[in-house]
Amino acid sequence: MASQIERDGDHRDPLSSETPAAAAPTVADDTGGSRRAAPGPGTPGPDAAGVHEAVWARRLSRVPQGHPLHGTVRDSALIRTLCALPVPHTPVWFMRQAGRSLPEYREARRGTGMLEACLDPALAAEITLQPVRRHGVDAAIFFSDIVVPMKLASVDVDIVAGRGPVLAHPVRTAADVAALPELPDAALDPIREAVSRTVEELGDTPLIGFAGAPFTIAAYAVEGGPSRDHLRPRTMMHADPSAWNALAQWAARTSGAFLRAQVEAGASAVQLFDSWAGSLSLADYEQHVRAHSAQALAAVEDLGVPRIHFGTGTGELLGAMRDAGADAVGVDYRIPLDEASRRLGERTVVQGNIDPALLGAPRDVLHEHTRDVLRRGRTAPGHVVNLGHGVPPETDPDVLSELVTFIHKETR
């Protein structure tokens, strides 16, 4: 399900989900970093970067006035990479960078429940900023949880230590779905305040907004909590497709509203996180899920910001996830980035995919793995370095800080 297509002459929007391979690939330079290659025989006539600049200018015209993207944030390495534009270094940020690996996070959260922390604007802003201060990453990711929109909609959900999100009343019938409350716009005010506070402190560093994808939200709702195989939601798709669609549409509306509130308050990009989509076949994803992810991503399409779509175990779904309306696709650690880029037609910005397990390996092992990730990422029009999943809680924070420095040095 494609996002809206803009045109510049004969060139489709490089930030849309139906982009041809308009960008020249990146190649290694003499320092071991990367640069944009000169146009080759298969490259469209006009300079690819010029085409992308023109398209980004049109997208930028849709961004609300006063938004950080109208300032220096638009020239940040993250935003330019998501737009397939040349950058001085490859940007890096880490999923779950704001969290349990940081002692300052544990201190800030002392005596405060997870959902309570997410809904305290001052605390959520502080936690979001902590890894930017410590690690020097190229982006902040808004501190939240995928079930926060459910909580704001008055669904009885809590995050249980050692288990994860748990619903008091699982949603398993059409009547259960019909009883789900809608998310009032005013309930998002604490999120807007937290984002505004964060953006004020970030300066030139972009903030990435965050939401759970409809399948993952719906899977939690049907299971009532975490699951190994997500059998109940997968069964519901086929046994009661009408109820499934109604539930997934509710999840899409809720996640979409959550994303939109963050962008309107100052987030410069968004990521839709599909934790459990890897349990689906491509056929089931295309028939029962993609349209709902597209609905969530479409909630911010008119605001012009770049959109990232990430899932775990989704190597077979990458093209379909891109076609839901993403400008960049996150890749987990299970497949190499060059293979992921090949599956995406080498026309889509990729994000990833350092294996989190290697954060505990000897430094030279981690560095060689990172160099390999960087080399493979050059097959795409743009590459945002990240982990292939979130930062493990036991990670030494100094390893992450050193890794950011290493990546910047390797790619300058």
Disulfide bonds with the S-S distance in Angstrom:
none
